[in-house]
């Protein structure tokens, strides 16, 4: 069923983002379900030629890079942006942690060994969502991309408050060049590889993130500028500490750098669309990033399968985003916008859904084709149902609470001393659903 013909133009212009996020979320779910559908061996063989998980990661990151600057610049208020972010991403995130704890108590899963060894680091890392860069790992494996999301938020707001936010092309190009040209010479864990190093880094980052949030909420000019400068420094995490431990999902700092480059590529697309960057600059840069993502792992570590899977994945991401962008003015099926709305909760909870179904079904369920098909259908049903419940009863109330907190802070603290004029009305204001965080996981 398509959207009604009287859909507001702004909703049409952003419905394609909902659809793209929903599609990417579904691909990530199918990636984790595929071992049960086609068998672990076939899943591994397929991964030699096309990485569905990384496809979802990069597609999500492109969308995030497109949406986050739009959300920030729409009002020109760091306070409003951070209140919206915190109350948008943390409620469902905390819910997934609570559900995971319930699974542990029920004996359906266990806490990762790395977190048992580094409990303090794990707690601090999860509090800031930066666990990927402090030597820990997420309670749920999909949490790793939240570290990139948080880093991107901090850097982008820092650029914004210092008036450097229009330099997206330079940031995307710079990160790509560092990843390709410096490559394996980048340190994996400059800030230390020992347990004490991880704890200290996690503590410093927690204090820095907390102080920055307080500064942004205060609205004081000097405090906001100081927080922005600190935010710019967070780019050092993926560049210099992209693989702090064996539990990290990226295998190097150069790989972490091009993940961030992809996010800035999304910003380049946004700015090009609205005439802030020349197409003569954007198209070659976006082409270079696509080629760089496809070839860089092969250039750094070799291996023909690395070449196959990264090239096909990079091209598929570019094609998927390009198609969605090309049809952005057309009505979007309601099922896709709904999937986009619940995609954050779906992303967070789908691994738990897999765990729950696999624990309940008998071992023989996967011995036949009907059994495999039934298992996949059941996992999808549980995951989508849990995602809708989380969105309806956790995410939406969290957003409503955030709006009340925003009004309270404005009334209590008064207008922000630092504030940039909002973006031109020609730029459509994103709906609440379209400014959702866009994490991805493998």
Helices and strands as residue ranges (DSSP letters): H 9-38, H 40-49, H 52-75, H 78-105, H 113-117, H 119-128, G 131-133, G 141-143, H 144-161, H 168-177, I 178-182, G 183-185, H 195-218, H 221-233, H 235-241, H 253-273, H 279-301, H 304-326, H 334-341, H 343-360, G 363-366, H 369-390, I 391-395, H 396-413, G 433-435
